[in-house]
């Protein structure tokens, strides 16, 4: 707002210049009767302003950066209009910026899983990478791929639901800190594919930066052998017969090769 506190009218061009601090980006500058330049953040006009009167307000709209500091000072100046008293031509507006949480999620596992494996483990961790505390309920949701079946979901302080594969909590997480890990146990199907992708998301806690709230864990599945055995004979045997024969056959019905010693034991 520009006001004429002098005793005479303005004369000539009046210019308003805004100096945005780091953390703010101007998106609009408008005001009735003003010629506005968003790029230079200046507004000008030439109509006379009488003593005690003020020009129509200028409205400056801004976007606040995700990493904006806790306080910023926005300065604006007015010049021109043939005035000579310049010690009141600058105004500063101190603005507080609410610091927000920024939740991120990670998921890890060790080594490869194997077809038919039971109790394979994923570790899920939620961290606050923001500058503010979390606020409200935080929810982690896991999306299980085909070939894996969840058998357990646990973590200190988490309220876990194995059926929906969700975990929630309400305690505050400070900037830079992590909640206790979630441990997700799974069984691997005997026909699981050679790779699976397990996704997990985190939401809530006052987090509005959502482009880092999903994690993907690519897991390799080792193909396993599946040995089967058959035994056959021909016709009937007879009392006193010698050299009666059985035929024993071992087949690998799995998706992977055998590894190590294979032993066949017969119980007569």
VOPAGU-2260 file (C-alpha; in pm, 1 decimal, decimal comma):
REM VOPAGU-2260
SITE   aa  ch    i         X         Y         Z
SITE  UNK   A    0       0,0       0,0       0,0
SITE  UNK   A    1     135,4     340,3    -102,1
SITE  UNK   A    2      10,5     646,4      88,5
SITE  UNK   A    3      87,0    1017,1      41,2
SITE  UNK   A    4     169,3    1147,9     388,6
SITE  UNK   A    5     296,3    1477,6     257,1
SITE  UNK   A    6     126,7    1815,6     213,8
SITE  UNK   A    7     131,1    1825,2    -161,7
SITE  UNK   A    8      22,8    1599,1    -450,4
SITE  UNK   A    9     253,7    1358,6    -628,5
SITE  UNK   A   10     404,1    1456,1    -960,9
SITE  UNK   A   11     532,8    1212,3   -1219,9
SITE  UNK   A   12     592,2     838,5   -1215,5
SITE  UNK   A   13     564,4     647,4    -886,8
SITE  UNK   A   14     753,9     315,9    -875,5
SITE  UNK   A   15     713,6      31,9    -627,9
SITE  UNK   A   16     987,2    -234,5    -619,5
SITE  UNK   A   17     968,9    -556,3    -421,5
SITE  UNK   A   18    1279,2    -752,0    -318,9
SITE  UNK   A   19    1188,9   -1115,0    -260,3
SITE  UNK   A   20    1398,6   -1312,5     -11,3
SITE  UNK   A   21    1537,3   -1659,8     -77,1
SITE  UNK   A   22    1264,6   -1918,6     -24,3
SITE  UNK   A   23     989,1   -1726,1    -205,6
SITE  UNK   A   24     906,9   -1716,3    -575,8
SITE  UNK   A   25     671,5   -1450,5    -713,1
SITE  UNK   A   26     378,2   -1579,6    -914,5
SITE  UNK   A   27     166,6   -1266,6    -951,9
SITE  UNK   A   28     174,2    -886,6    -910,3
SITE  UNK   A   29    -145,9    -691,5    -968,5
SITE  UNK   A   30    -325,1    -373,6    -863,9
SITE  UNK   A   31    -589,7    -147,8   -1013,5
SITE  UNK   A   32    -424,7     128,4   -1215,6
SITE  UNK   A   33     -75,2     -11,3   -1173,7
SITE  UNK   A   34     151,9    -119,1   -1461,6
SITE  UNK   A   35     309,6    -433,1   -1319,5
SITE  UNK   A   36     617,3    -627,8   -1428,2
SITE  UNK   A   37     638,0    -968,5   -1263,3
SITE  UNK   A   38     988,1   -1036,3   -1389,4
SITE  UNK   A   39    1141,4    -725,8   -1226,9
SITE  UNK   A   40     882,0    -710,1    -946,0
SITE  UNK   A   41     809,5    -343,6   -1016,9
SITE  UNK   A   42     482,5    -153,5   -1047,4
SITE  UNK   A   43     442,9     200,2   -1177,6
SITE  UNK   A   44     175,0     464,6   -1225,1
SITE  UNK   A   45     160,9     837,6   -1308,4
SITE  UNK   A   46    -174,4     958,8   -1175,0
SITE  UNK   A   47    -169,7    1224,8    -905,1
SITE  UNK   A   48    -206,5    1116,1    -543,2
SITE  UNK   A   49    -340,4    1389,7    -316,9
SITE  UNK   A   50    -224,5    1444,6      43,6
SITE  UNK   A   51    -360,3    1181,6     283,7
SITE  UNK   A   52    -479,6     955,1       1,6
SITE  UNK   A   53    -348,3     618,1    -104,5
SITE  UNK   A   54    -328,7     428,9    -429,3
SITE  UNK   A   55    -523,7     102,8    -477,6
SITE  UNK   A   56    -342,0    -185,6    -312,6
SITE  UNK   A   57     -92,8    -403,2    -494,2
SITE  UNK   A   58    -129,4    -778,0    -444,1
SITE  UNK   A   59     186,6    -985,9    -464,4
SITE  UNK   A   60     140,9   -1363,9    -465,2
SITE  UNK   A   61     426,8   -1603,0    -397,6
SITE  UNK   A   62     510,5   -1971,2    -375,6
SITE  UNK   A   63     701,9   -2090,5     -70,3
SITE  UNK   A   64     993,7   -2328,4    -129,2
SITE  UNK   A   65     988,9   -2667,9      37,6
SITE  UNK   A   66    1315,0   -2579,8     214,8
SITE  UNK   A   67    1228,1   -2218,2     300,5
SITE  UNK   A   68    1379,9   -2097,5     631,5
SITE  UNK   A   69    1175,2   -2046,9     946,0
SITE  UNK   A   70    1164,5   -1666,2     905,2
SITE  UNK   A   71    1210,7   -1442,3     603,7
SITE  UNK   A   72    1201,8   -1066,2     550,8
SITE  UNK   A   73    1032,6    -926,8     240,3
SITE  UNK   A   74    1133,5    -569,0     154,7
SITE  UNK   A   75     957,0    -319,0     -70,6
SITE  UNK   A   76    1041,9      37,6    -173,1
SITE  UNK   A   77     853,5     328,0    -331,5
SITE  UNK   A   78    1016,1     609,2    -527,3
SITE  UNK   A   79     933,5     892,4    -761,9
SITE  UNK   A   80     626,2    1115,4    -753,4
SITE  UNK   A   81     853,3    1419,1    -703,5
SITE  UNK   A   82     889,2    1352,8    -331,2
SITE  UNK   A   83    1191,1    1459,2    -128,7
SITE  UNK   A   84    1136,2    1281,6     203,9
SITE  UNK   A   85    1283,8     934,2     144,3
SITE  UNK   A   86    1352,7     800,9     493,5
SITE  UNK   A   87    1012,4     627,6     500,4
SITE  UNK   A   88    1016,2     480,8     151,4
SITE  UNK   A   89    1107,7     125,0     250,9
SITE  UNK   A   90     896,8    -131,0     433,3
SITE  UNK   A   91     992,7    -474,3     565,4
SITE  UNK   A   92     753,0    -757,6     638,7
SITE  UNK   A   93     888,9   -1032,0     864,5
SITE  UNK   A   94     714,4   -1357,1     777,9
SITE  UNK   A   95     722,0   -1681,2     976,1
SITE  UNK   A   96     738,9   -2002,6     771,7
SITE  UNK   A   97     591,1   -2313,6     928,4
SITE  UNK   A   98     851,7   -2588,8     908,4
SITE  UNK   A   99     705,1   -2915,8     778,6
SITE  UNK   A  100     796,1   -3280,4     802,5
SITE  UNK   A  101     914,4   -3463,5     490,8
SITE  UNK   A  102     870,4   -3836,9     531,3
SITE  UNK   A  103    1079,0   -4071,5     319,7
SITE  UNK   A  104    1075,3   -4451,9     312,7
SITE  UNK   A  105    1334,4   -4718,6     240,0
SITE  UNK   A  106    1302,8   -5095,9     198,5
SITE  UNK   A  107    1592,0   -5341,7     198,1
SITE  UNK   A  108    1659,8   -5715,8     198,9
SITE  UNK   A  109    1972,8   -5930,3     214,0
SITE  UNK   A  110    2084,3   -6154,5     -70,1
SITE  UNK   A  111    1851,5   -6338,4    -304,5
SITE  UNK   A  112    1531,9   -6514,5    -209,2
SITE  UNK   A  113    1471,0   -6871,4    -330,9
SITE  UNK   A  114    1168,0   -7046,6    -469,4
SITE  UNK   A  115     991,9   -7225,8    -186,9
SITE  UNK   A  116    1174,8   -7023,8      80,9
SITE  UNK   A  117     991,3   -6947,6     405,7
SITE  UNK   A  118    1054,0   -6653,4     637,3
SITE  UNK   A  119    1235,8   -6426,3     391,4
SITE  UNK   A  120    1265,9   -6076,4     538,1
SITE  UNK   A  121    1228,9   -5716,5     419,1
SITE  UNK   A  122    1324,2   -5421,6     642,3
SITE  UNK   A  123    1122,9   -5098,9     604,1
SITE  UNK   A  124    1240,4   -4767,8     751,5
SITE  UNK   A  125    1059,6   -4429,9     771,2
SITE  UNK   A  126    1272,3   -4115,0     812,5
SITE  UNK   A  127    1181,7   -3746,9     856,5
SITE  UNK   A  128    1402,1   -3550,4     616,8
SITE  UNK   A  129    1208,1   -3227,5     670,0
SITE  UNK   A  130    1274,8   -2931,7     898,5
SITE  UNK   A  131     964,7   -2974,7    1115,7
SITE  UNK   A  132     806,1   -3234,4    1340,5
SITE  UNK   A  133     552,0   -3485,4    1212,9
SITE  UNK   A  134     191,7   -3418,3    1309,5
SITE  UNK   A  135     -79,5   -3684,6    1325,3
SITE  UNK   A  136    -100,2   -4044,3    1210,4
SITE  UNK   A  137     172,5   -4191,7     989,4
SITE  UNK   A  138      76,0   -4489,0     770,8
SITE  UNK   A  139     300,6   -4737,0     589,1
SITE  UNK   A  140     140,2   -4958,5     324,0
SITE  UNK   A  141     313,4   -5249,3     150,2
SITE  UNK   A  142     204,2   -5384,1    -188,3
SITE  UNK   A  143     297,5   -5750,6    -213,3
SITE  UNK   A  144     387,0   -5880,2    -561,7
SITE  UNK   A  145     267,0   -6210,4    -704,8
SITE  UNK   A  146     493,3   -6492,3    -588,3
SITE  UNK   A  147     528,3   -6365,3    -230,7
SITE  UNK   A  148     292,8   -6418,0      63,3
SITE  UNK   A  149     325,0   -6203,9     376,4
SITE  UNK   A  150     348,9   -6402,2     700,1
SITE  UNK   A  151     445,7   -6130,9     948,3
SITE  UNK   A  152     459,9   -5751,8     990,1
SITE  UNK   A  153     609,4   -5612,0    1311,0
SITE  UNK   A  154     791,0   -5308,1    1446,6
SITE  UNK   A  155     834,0   -5146,5    1788,2
SITE  UNK   A  156     565,1   -4885,2    1841,8
SITE  UNK   A  157     382,0   -4968,6    1518,9
SITE  UNK   A  158      21,9   -5088,7    1502,7
SITE  UNK   A  159      39,0   -5354,5    1231,4
SITE  UNK   A  160    -233,5   -5522,1    1025,0
SITE  UNK   A  161    -104,7   -5826,7     836,6
SITE  UNK   A  162    -424,8   -5865,8     634,8
SITE  UNK   A  163    -407,5   -5516,8     483,1
SITE  UNK   A  164     -26,5   -5492,4     509,0
SITE  UNK   A  165     -50,6   -5153,2     681,1
SITE  UNK   A  166     129,0   -5015,5     986,4
SITE  UNK   A  167      39,4   -4692,7    1169,3
SITE  UNK   A  168     163,6   -4478,0    1455,6
SITE  UNK   A  169      92,7   -4130,3    1598,1
SITE  UNK   A  170     407,0   -4033,6    1790,7
SITE  UNK   A  171     604,6   -3729,2    1677,8
SITE  UNK   A  172     913,5   -3786,3    1462,9
SITE  UNK   A  173    1179,0   -3514,6    1488,0
SITE  UNK   A  174    1370,5   -3380,8    1186,6
SITE  UNK   A  175    1651,0   -3618,1    1083,5
SITE  UNK   A  176    1516,3   -3904,0    1295,2
SITE  UNK   A  177    1375,7   -4243,8    1193,3
SITE  UNK   A  178    1103,9   -4459,4    1345,1
SITE  UNK   A  179    1197,6   -4812,9    1459,3
SITE  UNK   A  180    1223,9   -5044,3    1159,5
SITE  UNK   A  181     933,0   -5250,1    1035,3
SITE  UNK   A  182    1013,4   -5615,8     962,3
SITE  UNK   A  183     807,0   -5779,9     688,5
SITE  UNK   A  184     835,0   -6161,2     663,6
SITE  UNK   A  185     729,6   -6343,4     347,5
SITE  UNK   A  186     710,3   -6691,1     200,3
SITE  UNK   A  187     825,1   -6738,7    -156,6
SITE  UNK   A  188     609,8   -6949,1    -387,4
SITE  UNK   A  189     767,8   -7254,6    -546,2
SITE  UNK   A  190     687,2   -7108,6    -888,8
SITE  UNK   A  191     779,8   -6747,2    -807,1
SITE  UNK   A  192     934,8   -6557,4   -1101,7
SITE  UNK   A  193    1306,0   -6487,8   -1112,6
SITE  UNK   A  194    1252,2   -6122,6   -1009,5
SITE  UNK   A  195     976,5   -5954,1    -810,2
SITE  UNK   A  196     918,8   -5587,8    -720,5
SITE  UNK   A  197     793,9   -5507,0    -372,5
SITE  UNK   A  198     658,9   -5152,6    -322,4
SITE  UNK   A  199     590,5   -4962,4      -0,5
SITE  UNK   A  200     449,3   -4614,0      63,1
SITE  UNK   A  201     435,3   -4378,2     360,7
SITE  UNK   A  202     174,7   -4106,6     413,3
SITE  UNK   A  203      37,8   -3871,5     676,3
SITE  UNK   A  204     227,2   -3702,6     957,6
SITE  UNK   A  205     167,2   -3358,3     806,6
SITE  UNK   A  206     389,6   -3445,3     509,9
SITE  UNK   A  207     297,0   -3255,3     190,9
SITE  UNK   A  208     611,1   -3342,2      -8,4
SITE  UNK   A  209     492,4   -3666,4    -163,1
SITE  UNK   A  210     736,0   -3729,4    -447,9
SITE  UNK   A  211     963,0   -3931,6    -216,1
SITE  UNK   A  212     697,2   -4131,2     -32,0
SITE  UNK   A  213     722,7   -4454,1    -234,4
SITE  UNK   A  214    1005,1   -4705,4    -245,6
SITE  UNK   A  215    1062,9   -5001,1    -478,8
SITE  UNK   A  216    1273,2   -5304,7    -386,5
SITE  UNK   A  217    1373,4   -5530,4    -676,0
SITE  UNK   A  218    1429,4   -5882,5    -543,7
SITE  UNK   A  219    1598,8   -6166,2    -729,8
SITE  UNK   A  220    1450,0   -6513,0    -680,0
SITE  UNK   A  221    1684,7   -6809,7    -715,6
SITE  UNK   A  222    1534,7   -7097,1    -912,4
SITE  UNK   A  223    1516,7   -7419,8    -713,7
SITE  UNK   A  224    1545,5   -7784,6    -805,2
SITE  UNK   A  225    1253,3   -8015,9    -720,3
SITE  UNK   A  226    1360,0   -8378,9    -717,0
SITE  UNK   A  227    1100,4   -8651,3    -755,4
SITE  UNK   A  228    1149,7   -9026,7    -755,0
SITE  UNK   A  229     962,3   -9318,3    -908,0
SITE  UNK   A  230    1002,8   -9695,3    -873,8
SITE  UNK   A  231     857,7   -9957,0   -1108,9
SITE  UNK   A  232     884,9  -10327,8   -1183,2
SITE  UNK   A  233     748,9  -10562,8   -1448,5
SITE  UNK   A  234     503,0  -10842,9   -1377,0
SITE  UNK   A  235     492,9  -11045,5   -1056,3
SITE  UNK   A  236     782,9  -11175,1    -858,0
SITE  UNK   A  237     792,6  -11541,3    -751,3
SITE  UNK   A  238     907,6  -11712,9    -437,6
SITE  UNK   A  239    1264,9  -11822,2    -483,7
SITE  UNK   A  240    1315,0  -11591,9    -782,6
SITE  UNK   A  241    1660,1  -11443,5    -832,0
SITE  UNK   A  242    1757,6  -11116,3    -995,6
SITE  UNK   A  243    1405,0  -10969,5    -982,0
SITE  UNK   A  244    1439,7  -10605,4   -1091,6
SITE  UNK   A  245    1312,3  -10268,3    -982,7
SITE  UNK   A  246    1375,3   -9952,2   -1189,5
SITE  UNK   A  247    1429,8   -9631,2    -994,9
SITE  UNK   A  248    1410,9   -9291,9   -1170,8
SITE  UNK   A  249    1503,5   -8947,9   -1032,3
SITE  UNK   A  250    1361,6   -8641,7   -1211,1
SITE  UNK   A  251    1411,5   -8267,9   -1152,4
SITE  UNK   A  252    1068,1   -8108,4   -1183,4
SITE  UNK   A  253    1189,0   -7769,6   -1054,6
SITE  UNK   A  254    1289,2   -7453,9   -1238,6
SITE  UNK   A  255    1655,1   -7461,8   -1138,3
SITE  UNK   A  256    1942,2   -7708,5   -1157,0
SITE  UNK   A  257    2048,0   -7935,9    -873,6
SITE  UNK   A  258    2343,4   -7833,9    -663,1
SITE  UNK   A  259    2561,6   -8077,1    -472,4
SITE  UNK   A  260    2527,5   -8448,1    -393,4
SITE  UNK   A  261    2201,3   -8628,1    -477,3
SITE  UNK   A  262    2137,7   -8945,1    -276,0
SITE  UNK   A  263    1887,5   -9222,7    -338,4
SITE  UNK   A  264    1815,6   -9458,7     -47,0
SITE  UNK   A  265    1609,5   -9775,8     -88,0
SITE  UNK   A  266    1433,1   -9953,7     197,9
SITE  UNK   A  267    1378,8  -10321,9     103,9
